[in-house]
Amino acid sequence: MFGKRKHKAVSWFAISCSILVACQQSTDKTLIRGEAQGTTYTIILPDKEPILKESIDSLLKDFDQSLSTYDENSLISQINAASGSIKIPKSDSYFSACFQLSKKVHQLTEGAFDPTVFPLIKAWGFFKEMENVPTDRQIDSLLIFTGFDKVNLTQNVVEKRDERVSLDFNAIAQGLSVDVVCEYLQNRGVLNYFVEIGGEIRVKGFNPDGNEWRIGVDVPTENPKVDVREIQDVLELTDGAVATSGNYRKFYIKDGKKYAHTLDPKTGRPAENDLLSATVIAQSAGLADGLATAFMVMGTDKTKNWLTDHPEIKVYLISRGKDGKNVVFQN
């Protein structure tokens, strides 16, 4: 829930990555923790780098002012409210990067990822944690002005073909914010780091014990307030990013039917398939974040087919088998 307070265990992206960092009590590391984007963040620098929390907070505040749909004064909110074209100010360095990355993921997944579903997200009540099931007629009327082909970014000018088009980068922006922090660290010569914001993770080098960073993937459970969180598996990384999306934590049940928060951009309705969670490992957190959302729309089989053409992307998929037991696919 980008820009709005939330519990870390239940994020907008249904992240379920538990952090298993070998971080012993030591004076040889820098540990920075804080709040941003309605969630929490953790940064671990094994080599005790002179990085200030205030600098990270300022960086994330600027990012939020560009891309948070919960801030009425943010750049994206201004674009959504505009009836015509709007120029991106030179002082903003985030919107264009997020737009271009979203366009890339949109094209890679043939539209399974689409940030123009914002009107549909609001109609379903997901934007403000409401429970609302729109009629077929309402959904069809909103689909008329959704579609990433209805908005362009050329020479820092955003043009909408329909003034009702509005953007929501919540399913990719938090991952991108992790990349922004990592770039900040790298520009200051940091060689080893762990950066986590709201469950989106990117690491480089080694942990304080000199080993690979260890990241746990949760067993999907639909009642996180009651069930004890269990670790399905542990991933080890020295250079890369991890993002997880799932329908088992973000949903509501109305009139006996479950409505997951992952919308299929082509139908305007919650995606219905056997995939419970998709964990993606990629070079950047933004790319991993966007792809994880797209895979939840595509489902297990389509995702597997997609991966045959993109072997550079690694996944850990957990789906519901015919016998009700979880099935794991890992490439």
DANOR-V528962 format. One record per residue. N is the residue number from 1. RES is the residue in one letter. OMEGA is omega in whole degrees, 0 to 359 (* if undefined). Layout:
[[N,RES,OMEGA] [N,RES,OMEGA]]
This chain:
[[1,M,191] [2,F,177] [3,G,179] [4,K,184] [5,R,178] [6,K,174] [7,H,185] [8,K,183] [9,A,182] [10,V,184] [11,S,178] [12,W,183] [13,F,182] [14,A,181] [15,I,178] [16,S,178] [17,C,174] [18,S,184] [19,I,180] [20,L,185] [21,V,177] [22,A,188] [23,C,183] [24,Q,178] [25,Q,184] [26,S,177] [27,T,184] [28,D,179] [29,K,174] [30,T,179] [31,L,180] [32,I,177] [33,R,180] [34,G,179] [35,E,178] [36,A,174] [37,Q,180] [38,G,180] [39,T,179] [40,T,175] [41,Y,178] [42,T,177] [43,I,178] [44,I,180] [45,L,186] [46,P,187] [47,D,179] [48,K,181] [49,E,180] [50,P,179] [51,I,183] [52,L,177] [53,K,181] [54,E,179] [55,S,178] [56,I,180] [57,D,180] [58,S,179] [59,L,182] [60,L,176] [61,K,177] [62,D,179] [63,F,180] [64,D,181] [65,Q,177] [66,S,195] [67,L,182] [68,S,177] [69,T,178] [70,Y,176] [71,D,183] [72,E,181] [73,N,180] [74,S,180] [75,L,182] [76,I,177] [77,S,177] [78,Q,179] [79,I,180] [80,N,182] [81,A,184] [82,A,178] [83,S,180] [84,G,180] [85,S,178] [86,I,183] [87,K,178] [88,I,181] [89,P,181] [90,K,181] [91,S,181] [92,D,182] [93,S,186] [94,Y,186] [95,F,182] [96,S,180] [97,A,180] [98,C,179] [99,F,182] [100,Q,178] [101,L,179] [102,S,178] [103,K,179] [104,K,181] [105,V,177] [106,H,181] [107,Q,180] [108,L,185] [109,T,178] [110,E,174] [111,G,178] [112,A,173] [113,F,183] [114,D,182] [115,P,179] [116,T,179] [117,V,184] [118,F,178] [119,P,179] [120,L,178] [121,I,178] [122,K,181] [123,A,180] [124,W,179] [125,G,184] [126,F,185] [127,F,182] [128,K,176] [129,E,176] [130,M,177] [131,E,184] [132,N,179] [133,V,180] [134,P,178] [135,T,177] [136,D,180] [137,R,178] [138,Q,180] [139,I,181] [140,D,180] [141,S,179] [142,L,179] [143,L,180] [144,I,182] [145,F,169] [146,T,184] [147,G,185] [148,F,177] [149,D,182] [150,K,178] [151,V,182] [152,N,174] [153,L,182] [154,T,180] [155,Q,177] [156,N,176] [157,V,179] [158,V,179] [159,E,178] [160,K,179] [161,R,178] [162,D,184] [163,E,180] [164,R,178] [165,V,177] [166,S,187] [167,L,176] [168,D,182] [169,F,183] [170,N,184] [171,A,180] [172,I,187] [173,A,181] [174,Q,175] [175,G,179] [176,L,179] [177,S,175] [178,V,178] [179,D,179] [180,V,179] [181,V,180] [182,C,177] [183,E,177] [184,Y,180] [185,L,182] [186,Q,179] [187,N,177] [188,R,172] [189,G,180] [190,V,184] [191,L,181] [192,N,180] [193,Y,172] [194,F,180] [195,V,179] [196,E,176] [197,I,178] [198,G,180] [199,G,175] [200,E,190] [201,I,171] [202,R,182] [203,V,173] [204,K,178] [205,G,187] [206,F,181] [207,N,183] [208,P,178] [209,D,181] [210,G,180] [211,N,176] [212,E,176] [213,W,183] [214,R,184] [215,I,182] [216,G,175] [217,V,184] [218,D,167] [219,V,181] [220,P,176] [221,T,186] [222,E,180] [223,N,185] [224,P,180] [225,K,183] [226,V,185] [227,D,175] [228,V,181] [229,R,179] [230,E,180] [231,I,178] [232,Q,183] [233,D,180] [234,V,178] [235,L,179] [236,E,184] [237,L,171] [238,T,181] [239,D,180] [240,G,183] [241,A,180] [242,V,176] [243,A,180] [244,T,174] [245,S,181] [246,G,180] [247,N,187] [248,Y,179] [249,R,183] [250,K,179] [251,F,168] [252,Y,180] [253,I,180] [254,K,182] [255,D,176] [256,G,181] [257,K,181] [258,K,178] [259,Y,180] [260,A,185] [261,H,177] [262,T,182] [263,L,172] [264,D,183] [265,P,184] [266,K,181] [267,T,183] [268,G,183] [269,R,179] [270,P,180] [271,A,179] [272,E,177] [273,N,186] [274,D,186] [275,L,180] [276,L,178] [277,S,178] [278,A,176] [279,T,184] [280,V,175] [281,I,181] [282,A,181] [283,Q,179] [284,S,181] [285,A,179] [286,G,179] [287,L,180] [288,A,181] [289,D,181] [290,G,180] [291,L,179] [292,A,177] [293,T,180] [294,A,181] [295,F,177] [296,M,176] [297,V,185] [298,M,184] [299,G,188] [300,T,186] [301,D,180] [302,K,178] [303,T,178] [304,K,178] [305,N,180] [306,W,184] [307,L,179] [308,T,178] [309,D,182] [310,H,184] [311,P,180] [312,E,179] [313,I,179] [314,K,183] [315,V,171] [316,Y,184] [317,L,175] [318,I,181] [319,S,180] [320,R,180] [321,G,181] [322,K,180] [323,D,179] [324,G,180] [325,K,180] [326,N,178] [327,V,183] [328,V,171] [329,F,181] [330,Q,180] [331,N,*]]
